[in-house]
Structure formats: C-alpha cells, structure tokens
C-alpha cells in the first residue's frame, strides 16, 4: 500500500490523480491533500478519502476548513501556508507526492519531498523552470525519484527506458498547437478568453490552457526536458501535432526514433508516474490507429507565437532568466484571465520583463524567490 499525498488536489491534475487512486484502492491510500483556497472542494475530498492531514495555503481558508471539518466530526489535521504544504510533502507515512500546485509553494514542497526521499510525481512546470539546478542537485544528493507527469515528458521518460542516455540525439516534443494555430496575426489581436480556453484536444486548467494557446506551455516544457533528461536546449525540438496522439519522440544516435502514443488522457501519465515500473491494467480507451487516421506534423510558427522563442532564449541564457520568464508569464496570464490585457500582450509583457532582468548565474533558493517576486511586480507596473 502506497501512501499518497496530492498537492493541488482540487485542480485538474489533482482530481484526475484522485480518480486514478479510486481505481486502485488496494494499491494507493490517500494520506494527505492540499490546495490553495478551495475550501468546498477540499472539504468534499477529505470527506471522501479521509486523509490524516490536509492543507490550504491560504491561512483564512484553512481556518474556515478547520471549523467545517470539526463540524463534520472528522479528525483530519488542517495545516496552512507554504510551510504546511512542505510538511505534508515530507511527512512520515507518505511514499509518493504528486506536486500539482502553482507558484513558489510548489518549489518548496518539491524540495521538501525530495529531501525526505519521497517519490515525486511532478506536474508543476515552474519547479524545474525556475530552479532546475537546485532540484536536480537535491535529487542527486538524496537519490529520490523524480518522475514526470506531463504527457510529453512521461512519453520521453518511457521511450528512454533501457536506453543509453548518451545515445540520445534529439528529443521531439509534440505540441497540439492550441486553438489558434490557424489564426492570422490580426485575428490573434481580437481573440477572447473563451476562444483561448477552447482547447481542441485536451481538458486542462485555465492557466495551462492559455499557455497552450500561446505555446508558452511548450516552451516551458523545453526547459523542463533539459533538466529531466540531461540534454542541451539545442537537442530539444518542438513539432506541432494537432491530433495529440503521439505524445513525444526520442531520436537516437543510430537515427532510430521511438514514440509513445495514446488518446489524450492525463490519467495515463499520472498512472505511469504512480506505479512505475509496473504497468497495471485499467479501463482507459484503447488506441485505435485506424480511428486515429492521418497523423500530421508541422514546424512551429515563432512569428505568430513568440512565447516559444522567449522560452528558448531563456533556456539558452539560463541562470535566473527562466525563473523571471515563468513568473512574468504567470502574472500576465492572470491579467488576461481577468480581462485586463489582450491576448498578444502576454508575449510582449513577458519579453519586456526578460529584457529588464539582470540575470543571476547560479541563484540560491532565496534569490529564486526574489526574482519570482520581482518579475510579478514588474508585470504589475508595466500593465498599469
């Protein structure tokens, strides 16, 4: 029986993780749950899974949940803040930690889990984008397992099993292209929030769906891939695959190319991260190649989708620049979701923050958090 902590339990990845856990009750026991401020959502999950502890990073929301669980007669301990989140990640009785929370809290919790020797199933991009050097150094020190949950990185991880990492020539990250792949620049200037959230193949949270529409999501995945698989940015190539059936590919020195395929369903990479190296039977829809039909691949358009190029630039420069870009992007997407800026402004604000940032070569954790805060504040100043 594996003790499972789900950080970001009420979000898209978190709810799908709990759906997987429900399919394997004899293998997985939910021991802790965490979210940001979704009192109602976490209360319902606590009622269902009866974990030993839970956490809301918003202190006021945590106090509200504490009162409600007491009224329910539930003895689940309620923690709060980033420290509470990190405590859940490192707690005794927890074997696997799914990290699906956003922002700086994800970094602290991930480092706590790795430091405690847990298996970390990582779904939060900002952890490796902002502080990959710190995270991978801690993985090397402790020997903890860090497994990707993103469908693309899970695909690469699966393709590399039993292979010599030194023989990797290229990693081919597939991108859906999002809802605006065929739009012209004038059309992009007038797209709405509803347009941006209408993803053609995947059902995800709002922030990551917007990132998919700008292709920033793929750019952040490029940076992640470099850290996860020990390759240079020059070895990671993005290819647009509209059908989202081929989740990514790896080319080796002998020019052989391996791919991992399946219908777009996040439960598959989640299950793989939870049970690796075992592959357990499930009720997911089997891939039918005849039904899938023609599979197409195109080069990305950097002119229409400049966020991808910004991420490549950040990866090449390194240091604190990826952290600044990630924080700026989170802030600009939040403005777009709030209706305060137009879609193309996301890229222009991100580019301006990158231009203004003074890069630190090897930032420590405190400096990472300072850069994160600076970039968000810079976006707020620029957007006035």
N, C-alpha and C positions, 0 to 999 in steps of 0.2 A: 504494500500500500504506500503510495507516494503522497506526501504532504504537499499540497499545492497552495501557493499564495498568488492571488491575481491582483495586480496593481493597475488600476484603471478598469475596474470590474464592470462599471456601468456603460462604458464606451463600446464601440463596435467590436474591437478585438476582444475586449473583456467578456462581453456577452457571448461571443462565439466560443471563447475558451471554456466558459461555463457550460455551453451546450455540448462541447466535446466531453467535458468531465462528467456530464449527466449520462453520456453513452457508455462510460466505463466506470461505474461506481465501485466495482470490485478492485480497480487499479488506482483510482485517484480519490483522495479525500481533501476537500477544500478546507484549509485550516485558517486562512485569513483572506480578507477582501479589502480593497481600498479604492477610493475615488476622490474627486476634488471637492465637490459641494452638492452632489446629487443625493440628498437625504432620502427622498422617497424611493429612488432606485436601489440604493444600498440597503435600506431597511427591508425591502422585499427580498433581496438576495440573501440577507442574513437570516430572515425567516425561513427561507427555503433550504439553505445549505448548512446553517447552524455552525459557522466557524467559531474558533476560540477567540479570535480578535478581528477587529476591523479598524479602518482609519478613514477620516475625511481630512484632507489637508487644510481646508478652511476651518479655523477653530470654532467659529459661531455655528457652522453647520454640524460640526462634530458634537457640540454640546446639545444641539437640538436632537440629533440622532441618539445620543446617550439617554435623554429623557424618554424618547419614544420606545427604545428597546427595553428600558426598565418597565415601562407601562405594559409592554408585551410579555413581560416575565422572562426575558431572555438574558442570559448571563454573559453574553459576548462582550469582551472588553473593547472599549472605544478609545482609540488613540487619535491624535490630531497633529497637524503640521508636517513639515518635511522630516523632522526627527521621528515622528510616529511612523511615517512611511518607511524610513530606513530601518526602524526597529522591526517592523513586520518582515522586511526583506531578509534580515539576519537572524530571525527568531529560531530557537530550537524547535524541532518538530516539523520544520519546513524543509523540503528537499528541492523543490523546483519553484522558481519565482518567475512569473510572467510579468514583464515590465511593459505596460502599455499606457503609461501616464506621460503627459507632455511636460516640457519645460525643464528647469533646473532640478526639480524634485526627482525626475527620472534618473539624473546622473548620480545624485547622492544615494538613492536607493539601489541602483545597479552596483555601485562600488561597495556598498554595504553587503549586498548579497554575494558578490564575488569574494570579498574579504572573508566571508563566513564559509566559503567553499560550496555554495549552492550551485545547482544548475540554473542558469539564467536563460530564459526564452525571451529574446529581445525583440520587441516590436516598436520601440520608441527611437526614431531616427536620430533625434538630437543628441543622444548619448554618445554615439561614435562620431557624429559630425562635429560636435563641439569639443569633445575630449577623447578622441580615439587613442591618442598616445598614452593617456592616463589609464584608460580602461584596459587596453591590451597589455600594458605593463603589469597591471594588477592580476590579470588572467595568467600571465607567465609566472608571476610570483607564487600564486596560490594553487595553480593547476585546476582552477574551477572551469566548468564547461560553460561556454557562451554559444548558444545556438540561435540562428536567425529565425524569425517568424515571418518576415516579409516573404511574399510568394516568390519573388525574384531571387532573393538571397538563399531561401530554402532550396530553390531549384539548383543554384550553383553549388551549394553545400552537398546536395545529393549527387550531382554529377562528379564531384571530386572524391567521393568515397572510394578508397582503394587505389587512388591515383597519386603519382608523384607530383607534388605541388610545383616543383621546379620545372616540370614539363608543360606547365600552362603557358600558352602563347597569348590567348585573348580570352576575355570574358565578354559575352554578348548579353547585355541587359535589355530585355524587351520592355517596351512601353506601349500602352494602349493608344496613346495619342490624345486621350481625353475627349471631351465633347466638341472641341473647337479645331480639330485637326484640319478640317477642310475650309475653315473660315479665312477670309482675307483680312489684312490689317485694318481697313475701315470697319469691317464687321466686328472685329475684336474690340474696337473702341466703344461699341454700343451694347455689348453683351450684358445680361443681367445676372444677378445672383442665382436665380432659378435656372438660368441657362448653364451656369458654371457647375451647379450641383447635379445636373442631369447626366451622370456618367454613363457611357454606353454599355459597359460590361461589368463593372464592379460596384458593390454597395458598401460604402465606407462612411466614416465620419465626415463632417463638413470641411474641416481644415484640410485633411488629406485629399479630399475630392477636389478642392480648389487647387491644391498643389499639383494634382494630376492634370488639371486644366491648363496650368502654366508650364508644365513639365518640370517645375522645381522638384517635385517628388522624385523624378528620375535622377535629377542632378544630385540630390542628397543621397540617393542610393549608390551613385557612382563613388562618392566619398566613403560611404559605409563599406562598399565592396573592397576598396583598397585596404581598409583596416582589417576586415574579417578574413580576407584571403591572402594577405601579404603580397599584393600586386601593386604596380605603379599605376598612376592615373592614365598613362598612355596605353595601358593594356586593357582598359575598360571602355567598351564601345556600346553606345545606345542604338537600338534599332526599333523602329515603330512597327508593332504587330497588332493590328486592330482587333483581331479575334480573341486575343488574350488566352490562347490555348497553349502555346509554347511559353513557358514562364521564364526561361533564360537558357543560355547555352554556354558551353566552355569549349574552346578550341585548344588542342594540344600541339606540341612541337611537331608531331608527325602529320598534322593537318586533319586529324580526326576531330569531329565535333560531336559532343554529347549534349542532349537536350532533355529537360524534364517537362512533361506535358500533362494536361488535365483541364477539365472545365474550370472556369474561375470561381473558386470557392475557398475562402480563407480557412475553413475548418481543416483542410488537408495539410497546409504547412504548420498550422497550430498543432495538430495531432502528431506530426512528424517530430516537432521540437519536444513535445511532452514525452514521447515514448522511444525516441531514438536510443539504440539502433534497431529496435523492433518495429515491424510494420504490422499493425493489427487490422483485421477486417472491420469494415464499417458499412454504413448504408448510404454513402455518398454516391452521386450519379456517376456511372462509369463512362469513360471517354469513348465515343463512337466516332472514328475517323471519317466514316462516310457521312455522318451527320455534320461533322465539323466542316467538311468540304474543303474549299480552297483556303490555304493559309498564305497571307501576304506579308511582306516585309518592306519597309521604306526607311530611308535616311531621315533623321530629324531635321526640322527646319529651324535653325538657330535665329534667323532673322525675325520670324513670327513669334518665336518662343524663346526670348533672350535669357530667361531664368536658367535654362540648361547650360548656356555658356558661362553664366555667372558662377554656377557651381563648379564647372571645370576649372575656371580661373582660381577659385578659392582652393580647390584641391591641389592645383599646381603650386600655389604660393605657400599653402599650409600654415602652420603656426596657429594664431588665433583668428585668422580670416574666416575659416569655415564656421567658427562659433558666431562671429559677428553677422555673417550672412544668414545663418539659421535663425538667430534671434530677430534680425530685421524682418525676415520673411514671416515669422510667426506674428509679428506686430502688424505688418502690412496686410496680411490675410485677415487678421482680426478686424482691421479697418474696413476691408472690402465686405466681410460678412455683416458688418454693422451698417453698411450702406454709405460709408463716408468717403470712399475713393472708388474710382472706376477701375475696371479690370487691368488695363495696361499700366496703371500707376504702381501696381505691385512690383513689376520688374524695375521701373525707374527709381522707386524708393530704395529697393534692395541695392541697386547699382550705386546710388549716391552714398549710402551708408558704407559700402565697401570702399569707395573712393576716399572717404573721410577717415577710415580706420587706420590707426598706427599699429602695424602687425607686431605681435609678440612671438618670438621664435618658439619657445617651449613653455607655455603658460602653465602655472600650477592651478589647483582647483579654485583657489580664491580669485586668481586672475581670470579664470574662465567665467566665474560668476560675475565679476566686474564687467567683463566685455559683454556678456549677455545683457546685463542691466543697461550698459551704455548704449548698445545698439537699439534696444527698445525705446529708450528715452530719445535717441536721435530721430527715430521714426516719428515719434510724437511731435518733436519740434518741427520736423520737415513738413509734416502733414497739416500743420495749422493754416 
